Amino acid sequence: MPVSTPTTSAPSGQVVPPSAEPHGSVPVEPDVAVEPGSPVTTGPRRWWILVILALTQLLVVLDGTIVNIALPQAQVELGLTDTQRQWVVTAYALAFGALLLLGGRIADYWGRKRTYLLGMVGFGVASLLAGLARNGTELVAMRGLQGVFAALLAPAALALLTVSFPRGRDRNTAFAVFGSVAGVGAAVGLVLGGALTEFADWRWCLWVNVPVVVVALVAGQVLIRESRAEGDNRYDVLGAVTVVLGLGSLVYGFTLAEHSWAAPETIACLAAGVVLLALFVRVESRVAQPLLPLRVLTNRVRAGAFLLQAIFGALMIGALLYLALHLQIVMGLSPLQAGLGTLPMTIMTLVLAPVVTQLLARVGPRPLMIGGPLVAAAALVYLSRITVDGSYAVEVLPALLVLGAGMALVLVPLQNVALAGVEPHDAGAASATVNASMQIGGSIGLSVFTTLYAGVVAGAVVTDEASQLAAFVDGYSAAFVATAVTLVVGAVLAAVLIRGSKERLLPQGDQVAVHLG
């Protein structure tokens, strides 16, 4: 499934492109100026750098989905509760999304190569320790640590790509490769996770990162030259602390609601999350170098794009986890079969992307961003009709194909709309916010869906294995219906917020960059 390409703040004076089109259309980013003192890599060397950075992108994107197929086996072996199972996914997405903007600042001012190498070492160590986890607490903690270092790796890789390919046709080619890796990385993660779980052990879904990290470290040390941005290098530490604690409290509060919405600890966590996020907004309005300039959020069209990205994050990170569980636990598919079973959705998105790109140039983004969530919602309603004895071909496959079509309708125009009209000095923050919205929306969505699922399962009368499976199916169905309702809300938000002429909503008329994630 498509996953957001992590992007971040650019060097001073640079415009970070929204990514590149894996199907051949022309990205719209202008040439960028490299800050004084930054070495520009030329010749064959920079193409080897592209290989390493694309491998890094694959590592970060893949790790968001590779454990999904492994979760049933991990839950049995480690005795995970359903809540801990959710947090194996949530911890990575939440840490990654919440720290992405700070990671971009660190890369720009501390040094991109230095940040890249530190992020790679930390990611490798966290992956190794996660694979050695003896219980759910250790696994969740190490997944969170993976997310922390991914928030350093991803923006550093993009910034290094930007200074290695500052302009021209080579730049477009490089970003096309980088964007293509992002587009297929999540699907690769599901299939690879299934293969490793079935033929080796679920722990190899985490250990597989280690040899990749070793190769990337050696190549990065040899090939990459250091660069950094000039200017004010103050870090918005208070902003980073308040947004991380605020989002963490909010997600944890939704998790506690599984037991009781009225419990004092649930209310306290939810209230603390709201207060801390309000404090974050206040901090950002006052500091000289905010993590997230509020002017990026106050534009109505961009706000609509960010909200829609968060809603699709809830779908792709939250709801589709329950599809993976249904395929294995209820339908009895092997891990590899379950991973392959999700591919039709991604294939449909990739096949339709060029068609939607042409349609986007004719009708503009607004009809697509209204219709896409409605199409995806219809697919989720169909998927909610799953039964214990149902077949994949009848109950799952049609929904996946329609869901892939809905994703294409939204994900093709989404980042273009989010970045249209952004001033050059805000381009990095706006692009990072789109991608952070995906991860944060997924974290919140998964916590809410898990609470709903757990409530349905807890209320079922279970007397034997058949009734247990029926309870699971009812829980999954409830999560799918909730996702469909959320998508309808997304369509309404798009209709209200994303308004204006086609020329105003797109960066340069009919020239758009497609970004599948």
C-alpha positions as CSV (number, residue, x, y, z in Angstrom):
1,M,0.0,0.0,0.0
2,P,1.2,3.5,-0.6
3,V,3.0,5.2,2.2
4,S,4.0,8.8,2.5
5,T,7.4,9.8,1.4
6,P,9.1,11.4,4.4
7,T,10.3,14.9,3.5
8,T,11.6,17.7,5.6
9,S,12.9,21.2,5.7
10,A,15.3,22.1,2.9
11,P,18.5,24.0,3.1
12,S,18.3,27.8,3.2
13,G,17.1,29.0,-0.2
14,Q,16.1,25.6,-1.5
15,V,12.8,24.3,-2.5
16,V,12.1,20.7,-1.7
17,P,10.1,19.0,-4.4
18,P,7.0,17.1,-3.4
19,S,8.7,13.9,-4.7
20,A,8.7,12.7,-8.3
21,E,6.4,10.8,-10.6
22,P,7.2,7.1,-11.0
23,H,5.2,7.0,-14.2
24,G,7.0,9.7,-16.1
25,S,5.2,13.0,-15.7
26,V,7.3,16.1,-15.2
27,P,7.9,17.3,-11.6
28,V,7.4,21.0,-11.1
29,E,10.2,21.8,-8.7
30,P,12.3,24.7,-9.9
31,D,16.1,24.7,-9.9
32,V,17.4,25.3,-6.5
33,A,20.4,27.2,-5.2
34,V,22.8,25.3,-3.1
35,E,23.9,27.2,0.0
36,P,27.5,28.6,-0.1
37,G,30.1,26.2,1.1
38,S,28.1,23.1,0.3
39,P,30.0,20.7,-2.0
40,V,28.1,19.7,-5.1
41,T,28.8,16.1,-6.1
42,T,29.1,15.5,-9.9
43,G,29.8,12.6,-12.2
44,P,29.1,9.0,-11.6
45,R,29.6,9.4,-7.9
46,R,26.3,11.0,-7.4
47,W,24.4,8.2,-9.1
48,W,25.9,5.8,-6.6
49,I,24.7,8.2,-3.9
50,L,21.2,8.0,-5.4
51,V,21.4,4.2,-5.1
52,I,22.3,4.4,-1.4
53,L,19.7,7.1,-0.6
54,A,17.0,5.1,-2.5
55,L,17.9,2.1,-0.4
56,T,17.5,4.2,2.7
57,Q,14.1,5.4,1.5
58,L,13.1,1.8,0.9
59,L,14.3,0.8,4.4
60,V,12.2,3.6,6.1
61,V,9.0,3.0,4.1
62,L,9.2,-0.8,4.2
63,D,9.6,-0.8,8.0
64,G,6.2,0.8,8.4
65,T,4.5,-2.3,7.0
66,I,6.8,-5.2,7.2
67,V,5.7,-6.2,10.7
68,N,2.0,-6.1,9.9
69,I,2.0,-9.7,8.5
70,A,4.3,-10.8,11.3
71,L,2.1,-9.6,14.1
72,P,-0.1,-12.7,14.6
73,Q,3.0,-14.9,15.2
74,A,4.7,-12.3,17.3
75,Q,1.5,-12.0,19.4
76,V,1.4,-15.7,20.1
77,E,5.1,-16.0,20.9
78,L,5.4,-13.0,23.1
79,G,1.9,-13.1,24.6
80,L,1.0,-9.7,23.4
81,T,-2.3,-8.2,24.3
82,D,-4.4,-6.6,21.5
83,T,-3.3,-3.2,22.8
84,Q,0.4,-4.1,22.7
85,R,-0.1,-5.5,19.2
86,Q,-1.5,-2.1,18.1
87,W,1.4,-0.3,19.7
88,V,4.0,-2.3,17.7
89,V,2.7,-0.3,14.7
90,T,1.7,2.9,16.5
91,A,5.0,3.4,18.3
92,Y,6.9,3.5,15.0
93,A,4.4,5.7,13.2
94,L,4.0,8.1,16.1
95,A,7.7,8.7,16.8
96,F,8.4,9.0,13.1
97,G,5.7,11.5,12.4
98,A,6.0,13.6,15.5
99,L,9.8,14.0,15.2
100,L,10.1,14.4,11.4
101,L,10.2,18.2,11.4
102,L,12.9,18.3,14.2
103,G,14.9,15.7,12.3
104,G,14.9,18.0,9.2
105,R,16.2,20.9,11.3
106,I,18.9,18.7,12.8
107,A,20.0,17.5,9.4
108,D,20.2,20.9,7.9
109,Y,22.2,22.6,10.7
110,W,24.1,19.8,12.4
111,G,25.2,18.3,9.1
112,R,23.3,16.1,6.7
113,K,25.9,13.3,6.4
114,R,26.5,13.3,10.1
115,T,22.8,13.1,10.8
116,Y,22.4,10.4,8.1
117,L,25.1,8.2,9.6
118,L,23.8,8.6,13.2
119,G,20.3,7.8,12.1
120,M,21.5,4.7,10.2
121,V,23.4,3.4,13.2
122,G,20.6,4.1,15.6
123,F,18.0,2.5,13.2
124,G,20.2,-0.6,12.9
125,V,20.7,-1.0,16.6
126,A,17.0,-0.5,17.3
127,S,16.1,-3.1,14.7
128,L,18.5,-5.6,16.2
129,L,17.1,-5.1,19.7
130,A,13.5,-5.2,18.5
131,G,14.2,-8.6,17.0
132,L,15.6,-9.7,20.3
133,A,12.6,-8.6,22.3
134,R,11.5,-11.0,25.0
135,N,8.1,-9.4,25.7
136,G,5.7,-6.8,24.4
137,T,7.1,-3.9,26.3
138,E,10.6,-4.3,24.9
139,L,9.2,-4.8,21.3
140,V,7.1,-1.6,21.5
141,A,9.9,0.4,23.0
142,M,12.4,-0.6,20.3
143,R,9.8,0.1,17.6
144,G,9.4,3.6,19.0
145,L,13.2,3.9,18.9
146,Q,13.2,2.9,15.3
147,G,10.8,5.7,14.6
148,V,13.0,8.2,16.3
149,F,16.0,7.3,14.2
150,A,13.8,7.1,11.0
151,A,12.9,10.7,11.7
152,L,16.6,11.5,11.4
153,L,17.3,9.2,8.4
154,A,14.4,10.2,6.1
155,P,14.9,14.0,6.0
156,A,18.7,13.7,5.9
157,A,18.4,11.4,2.9
158,L,16.1,13.8,1.1
159,A,18.3,16.8,1.8
160,L,21.4,14.9,0.6
161,L,19.5,14.0,-2.6
162,T,18.6,17.6,-3.1
163,V,22.2,18.9,-2.8
164,S,23.5,16.0,-4.9
165,F,21.1,16.8,-7.8
166,P,20.5,20.6,-7.5
167,R,18.9,21.2,-11.0
168,G,18.1,20.0,-14.4
169,R,17.1,16.7,-16.0
170,D,19.3,14.6,-13.7
171,R,17.4,16.1,-10.8
172,N,14.1,15.0,-12.2
173,T,15.4,11.5,-12.9
174,A,16.8,11.2,-9.3
175,F,13.5,12.3,-7.7
176,A,11.6,10.0,-10.0
177,V,13.7,7.0,-8.7
178,F,13.3,8.2,-5.1
179,G,9.5,8.6,-5.5
180,S,9.1,5.2,-7.2
181,V,10.8,3.5,-4.3
182,A,8.4,5.2,-1.9
183,G,5.5,4.1,-4.0
184,V,6.3,0.4,-4.0
185,G,8.1,0.2,-0.6
186,A,5.0,-0.5,1.5
187,A,3.9,-3.3,-0.8
188,V,7.3,-4.8,-0.8
189,G,7.2,-4.6,3.0
190,L,4.0,-6.7,3.2
191,V,5.3,-9.4,0.8
192,L,8.8,-9.5,2.3
193,G,7.3,-9.6,5.8
194,G,5.1,-12.5,4.7
195,A,8.0,-14.4,3.2
196,L,10.3,-13.9,6.2
197,T,7.7,-14.9,8.7
198,E,6.7,-18.0,6.8
199,F,10.1,-19.3,5.8
200,A,12.3,-18.0,8.6
201,D,10.9,-16.3,11.7
202,W,8.9,-13.1,12.4
203,R,12.0,-11.6,14.1
204,W,13.7,-11.5,10.7
205,C,11.2,-8.8,9.7
206,L,13.3,-6.6,12.0
207,W,16.7,-8.2,11.6
208,V,16.6,-7.8,7.8
209,N,17.4,-4.1,8.4
210,V,20.8,-4.9,9.9
211,P,22.7,-6.0,6.7
212,V,21.1,-3.1,4.8
213,V,22.3,-0.7,7.5
214,V,25.8,-2.0,7.3
215,V,26.0,-1.6,3.5
216,A,24.5,1.9,3.7
217,L,26.9,3.0,6.4
218,V,30.0,1.9,4.6
219,A,28.8,3.4,1.3
220,G,27.6,6.6,2.9
221,Q,30.9,7.1,4.7
222,V,32.8,6.7,1.4
223,L,30.5,8.4,-1.1
224,I,28.6,11.2,0.7
225,R,30.2,14.6,1.4
226,E,29.1,16.7,4.3
227,S,26.9,19.7,3.8
228,R,24.8,22.0,6.0
229,A,22.6,25.0,5.8
230,E,23.7,28.5,6.7
231,G,21.8,30.8,8.9
232,D,20.1,30.7,12.3
233,N,20.6,27.2,13.7
234,R,18.4,27.4,16.8
235,Y,16.3,24.4,17.5
236,D,12.7,24.6,18.6
237,V,13.2,22.1,21.5
238,L,10.1,23.2,23.4
239,G,8.0,22.8,20.3
240,A,9.3,19.3,19.7
241,V,8.7,18.3,23.3
242,T,5.1,19.6,23.4
243,V,4.1,18.1,20.1
244,V,5.6,14.7,21.0
245,L,4.1,14.6,24.5
246,G,0.7,16.0,23.2
247,L,0.3,13.5,20.5
248,G,1.5,10.6,22.7
249,S,-0.9,11.6,25.4
250,L,-3.8,11.8,22.9
251,V,-3.0,8.4,21.4
252,Y,-2.5,6.8,24.7
253,G,-5.8,8.2,26.0
254,F,-7.7,6.7,23.0
255,T,-6.0,3.4,23.9
256,L,-7.1,3.6,27.5
257,A,-10.7,4.3,26.3
258,E,-10.7,0.6,25.3
259,H,-11.5,-0.1,29.0
260,S,-13.6,3.0,29.8
261,W,-14.1,6.4,28.3
262,A,-15.2,7.8,31.7
263,A,-12.1,6.5,33.6
264,P,-10.1,9.3,35.3
265,E,-6.9,8.2,33.6
266,T,-8.5,8.2,30.1
267,I,-9.9,11.7,30.6
268,A,-6.6,12.9,32.1
269,C,-4.6,11.6,29.1
270,L,-7.0,13.0,26.5
271,A,-7.2,16.4,28.3
272,A,-3.4,16.5,28.6
273,G,-3.0,15.8,24.9
274,V,-5.3,18.7,24.0
275,V,-3.6,21.1,26.4
276,L,-0.1,20.2,25.2
277,L,-1.1,20.5,21.5
278,A,-2.6,23.9,22.3
279,L,0.7,24.8,24.0
280,F,2.5,23.6,20.9
281,V,0.5,26.0,18.7
282,R,1.3,28.9,21.2
283,V,5.0,28.1,21.1
284,E,5.1,28.0,17.3
285,S,3.5,31.4,17.2
286,R,6.2,32.9,19.3
287,V,9.6,31.3,18.6
288,A,11.9,32.7,16.0
289,Q,12.6,29.4,14.2
290,P,9.4,27.3,14.7
291,L,9.3,23.6,13.8
292,L,6.0,24.3,12.0
293,P,5.4,27.9,10.9
294,L,1.7,28.5,11.5
295,R,1.3,30.3,8.2
296,V,1.6,26.8,6.6
297,L,-1.5,25.6,8.5
298,T,-3.7,28.7,8.2
299,N,-4.1,28.4,4.4
300,R,-7.6,26.8,4.0
301,V,-6.6,24.6,1.0
302,R,-3.4,23.3,2.6
303,A,-5.3,22.6,5.9
304,G,-7.8,20.5,3.9
305,A,-4.9,18.6,2.3
306,F,-3.3,17.9,5.7
307,L,-6.5,16.7,7.2
308,L,-7.2,14.4,4.2
309,Q,-3.7,13.0,4.4
310,A,-4.3,12.2,8.1
311,I,-7.5,10.5,7.3
312,F,-5.9,8.4,4.7
313,G,-3.1,7.6,7.2
314,A,-5.9,6.2,9.5
315,L,-7.0,4.0,6.6
316,M,-3.6,2.8,5.4
317,I,-1.9,2.4,8.8
318,G,-4.9,1.7,10.9
319,A,-7.7,-0.1,9.2
320,L,-5.6,-2.2,6.8
321,L,-3.8,-3.8,9.8
322,Y,-7.1,-5.5,10.6
323,L,-7.3,-6.8,7.0
324,A,-3.9,-8.5,7.5
325,L,-5.2,-10.0,10.7
326,H,-8.4,-11.2,9.0
327,L,-6.5,-12.8,6.2
328,Q,-4.3,-14.9,8.5
329,I,-6.4,-15.5,11.7
330,V,-9.8,-16.0,10.2
331,M,-9.2,-17.0,6.6
332,G,-6.1,-19.1,7.5
333,L,-3.8,-17.8,4.8
334,S,-0.1,-18.2,5.4
335,P,1.9,-15.0,6.0
336,L,3.2,-15.0,2.4
337,Q,-0.2,-15.5,1.0
338,A,-1.6,-12.7,3.2
339,G,1.2,-10.4,2.0
340,L,0.5,-11.3,-1.7
341,G,-3.2,-10.9,-1.0
342,T,-2.9,-7.2,-0.4
343,L,-1.0,-6.5,-3.7
344,P,-4.1,-6.0,-5.9
345,M,-4.8,-2.7,-4.0
346,T,-1.3,-1.3,-4.7
347,I,-1.3,-2.6,-8.3
348,M,-4.6,-0.8,-9.0
349,T,-3.3,2.4,-7.5
350,L,-0.1,2.3,-9.7
351,V,-2.0,1.3,-12.8
352,L,-4.6,4.2,-12.4
353,A,-2.0,6.8,-11.4
354,P,-1.2,7.9,-15.0
355,V,-4.9,8.0,-15.9
356,V,-5.7,10.1,-12.9
357,T,-2.7,12.4,-13.7
358,Q,-4.3,13.1,-17.1
359,L,-7.7,13.6,-15.5
360,L,-6.2,15.9,-12.9
361,A,-4.9,18.2,-15.6
362,R,-8.4,18.4,-17.1
363,V,-10.7,18.7,-14.1
364,G,-8.4,19.9,-11.4
365,P,-7.9,18.3,-8.0
366,R,-11.1,19.2,-6.1
367,P,-13.5,16.6,-7.8
368,L,-10.9,13.9,-7.3
369,M,-10.2,14.7,-3.7
370,I,-14.0,14.7,-3.0
371,G,-14.7,11.5,-5.0
372,G,-11.7,9.5,-3.9
373,P,-12.6,9.2,-0.2
374,L,-16.2,8.3,-1.2
375,V,-14.9,5.5,-3.5
376,A,-12.6,4.3,-0.8
377,A,-15.5,4.5,1.8
378,A,-17.6,2.3,-0.5
379,A,-14.8,-0.3,-0.6
380,L,-14.6,-0.3,3.2
381,V,-18.4,-0.8,3.5
382,Y,-18.1,-3.8,1.1
383,L,-15.2,-5.1,3.1
384,S,-17.1,-4.8,6.3
385,R,-19.4,-7.6,5.0
386,I,-16.7,-10.3,5.6
387,T,-17.8,-13.5,7.2
388,V,-16.0,-16.4,9.0
389,D,-16.5,-18.7,6.0
390,G,-16.2,-16.2,3.2
391,S,-13.8,-16.5,0.3
392,Y,-11.0,-14.1,-0.6
393,A,-12.2,-13.8,-4.2
394,V,-15.7,-12.7,-3.3
395,E,-15.4,-10.8,0.0
396,V,-11.9,-9.2,-0.1
397,L,-10.5,-8.9,-3.7
398,P,-13.3,-6.6,-5.1
399,A,-13.0,-4.3,-2.1
400,L,-9.2,-4.1,-2.6
401,L,-9.5,-3.2,-6.2
402,V,-12.0,-0.4,-5.5
403,L,-9.9,0.8,-2.6
404,G,-6.9,1.0,-4.8
405,A,-8.9,3.2,-7.2
406,G,-10.0,5.5,-4.4
407,M,-6.4,5.9,-3.2
408,A,-5.2,6.8,-6.7
409,L,-7.9,9.5,-7.0
410,V,-6.7,11.2,-3.7
411,L,-3.0,10.5,-3.5
412,V,-2.1,11.7,-7.0
413,P,-3.3,15.3,-6.4
414,L,-2.8,15.5,-2.6
415,Q,0.8,16.7,-2.3
416,N,0.5,19.0,-5.2
417,V,-2.4,20.7,-3.5
418,A,-0.6,20.8,-0.2
419,L,2.4,22.5,-1.7
420,A,0.7,24.9,-4.1
421,G,1.4,28.5,-3.2
422,V,3.9,27.7,-0.5
423,E,6.8,30.2,-0.2
424,P,10.2,28.7,-0.9
425,H,11.3,29.1,2.7
426,D,8.3,27.1,3.9
427,A,8.4,24.4,1.3
428,G,10.3,21.9,3.5
429,A,8.0,22.4,6.5
430,A,4.9,22.1,4.3
431,S,6.1,18.9,2.6
432,A,7.1,17.4,6.0
433,T,3.8,18.3,7.5
434,V,1.9,16.4,4.7
435,N,4.0,13.3,5.4
436,A,3.9,13.6,9.2
437,S,0.1,13.9,8.9
438,M,0.0,10.5,7.4
439,Q,1.9,8.9,10.3
440,I,0.1,10.8,13.0
441,G,-3.3,10.2,11.4
442,G,-2.4,6.5,11.3
443,S,-1.4,6.5,15.0
444,I,-4.6,8.1,16.1
445,G,-6.8,6.1,13.8
446,L,-5.3,2.8,14.8
447,S,-5.8,3.6,18.5
448,V,-9.4,4.5,17.9
449,F,-10.1,1.5,15.8
450,T,-8.4,-0.8,18.3
451,T,-10.6,0.6,21.1
452,L,-13.7,0.0,18.9
453,Y,-12.6,-3.5,17.9
454,A,-11.8,-4.5,21.5
455,G,-15.2,-3.2,22.7
456,V,-17.0,-5.4,20.1
457,V,-14.9,-8.5,20.9
458,A,-15.3,-8.0,24.6
459,G,-19.1,-7.8,24.2
460,A,-19.4,-11.0,22.3
461,V,-20.4,-14.3,23.8
462,V,-17.6,-16.8,23.1
463,T,-18.2,-20.5,23.8
464,D,-15.9,-22.2,21.2
465,E,-13.4,-21.5,18.4
466,A,-16.2,-20.7,15.9
467,S,-17.7,-18.0,18.1
468,Q,-14.3,-16.6,18.8
469,L,-13.6,-16.2,15.1
470,A,-17.1,-14.7,14.7
471,A,-16.2,-12.1,17.4
472,F,-13.0,-11.3,15.6
473,V,-14.8,-10.7,12.3
474,D,-17.4,-8.5,14.0
475,G,-14.5,-6.4,15.5
476,Y,-12.8,-6.1,12.1
477,S,-16.0,-5.1,10.4
478,A,-16.6,-2.4,13.0
479,A,-13.1,-1.0,12.3
480,F,-13.8,-1.0,8.6
481,V,-17.2,0.8,9.0
482,A,-15.6,3.4,11.3
483,T,-12.9,4.0,8.6
484,A,-15.6,4.4,6.0
485,V,-17.4,7.0,8.1
486,T,-14.0,8.8,8.6
487,L,-13.5,8.8,4.8
488,V,-16.9,10.3,4.3
489,V,-16.0,13.1,6.7
490,G,-12.8,13.5,4.7
491,A,-14.9,14.0,1.5
492,V,-17.0,16.7,3.3
493,L,-13.8,18.5,4.5
494,A,-12.4,18.4,1.0
495,A,-15.6,19.9,-0.4
496,V,-15.6,22.7,2.2
497,L,-11.9,23.5,2.3
498,I,-10.4,22.7,-1.1
499,R,-11.9,25.5,-3.2
500,G,-10.5,27.6,-6.0
501,S,-9.7,27.4,-9.7
502,K,-7.6,24.6,-11.1
503,E,-4.7,27.0,-11.7
504,R,-4.8,28.2,-8.1
505,L,-4.9,24.7,-6.7
506,L,-2.1,23.2,-8.8
507,P,1.5,24.4,-8.7
508,Q,1.8,25.2,-12.4
509,G,-1.4,24.7,-14.4
510,D,-1.4,21.2,-15.8
511,Q,2.1,20.2,-14.9
512,V,1.9,18.2,-11.8
513,A,4.1,15.9,-9.8
514,V,2.5,12.6,-8.8
515,H,3.3,11.4,-5.4
516,L,1.9,8.0,-4.4
517,G,2.0,8.4,-0.6
